Amino acid sequence: MTIIDAQIHVWSPDVSTRPWPPGRTRHAHGPALGAEQVLRVMDDAGVARAVLVPPSWPGDDNTDALAAARAWPDRFAVMGRFDPKAPGAEAQLAKWRDQPGMLGVRLTFHLPLWAAWLTDGSLDWFWAAAERASLPLMIFVPGQASAVGPIAARHPRLRLVLDHLARRGELKDDEAFGDLDEVLALARHPNVAMKVSALPCYSSEPYPFPKLTKHIRRVWEAFGPRRMLWGTDYSRLPVPYRDAVRHVREGLDFLSKDDREWIMGRACAEWVGWRLP
């Protein structure tokens, strides 16, 4: 089994030579996290690869993730941040994968700055352009999963992966999954997949996080293992990285061996176009 973590952040500290945008510090998971540290925990847990997803707090800066992908191309690839409102954005998107290590785009809609973009039509050009370019997208839409359905329907060849099952970060256990039906309704769109990531963050219990099982099973029943991408969001994990790995690799007794292989690596490789050996 080739295990791929579908979401890990790496970033440099907020310094005068590379300052973060105003107001972003409070969202950060820590002052910095480097690729070498990430590789150590991956190696310890038997994780072969990770998709580096640059975080929001340093701004739309993919420098650290791309540098890691160039240094360790067999271990890291990038779903980069992109500003669809920037001057020349459409031309930039057309050349997006010319950057070594870059596989696609990740957009976040969890802050007021971006939340309205899902429904106000301002990104209509972007969805269409990404579809034409066959660019996979990872999108973080906490509490807004229902807004994704119309986009998926209008652009059936656009690959959309919803980060963290579109969960809000502050809730736990059953409360965290109160609107899961909105997520499950997206299973009718074959171009939508779920990133079953950061799962321990939504549990008040230690490993094996038993209160999560029924919710994960519902996602598995709706989407199937080929549309489930396991990941940790390592920098905010409240448990050891090993526990997040074994939760899916060894736990969740409703999963078959084949299911685990898809969820823990093959699905990610296929959805973002990162060929397995």
Buried (B, 14 or more C-beta within 10 A) or exposed (E): EBBBBBBBBBBBEBEEEBEBBEEBEEEBBEEBBEBEEBBEBBEEBEBBBBBBBBBBBBBEBBEBBBBBBEEBEEBBBBBBBBEBEEEEBEEEBEEBBEBEBBBBBBBBBBEEEBBEBBBEEEBEEBBEBBBEBEBBBBBBBBBBBBBBBEBBEEBEEBBBBBBBBBBBBEBBBEEBBEBBEBBBBBBEBEBBBBBBBBBBBBBEEEBBBEBBBEBBBBBBEBBBBBBBBBBBBBBBBEBBBBBBBBBBBEBBEEBEEEBBBBBBBBBBBBBBBBEEE
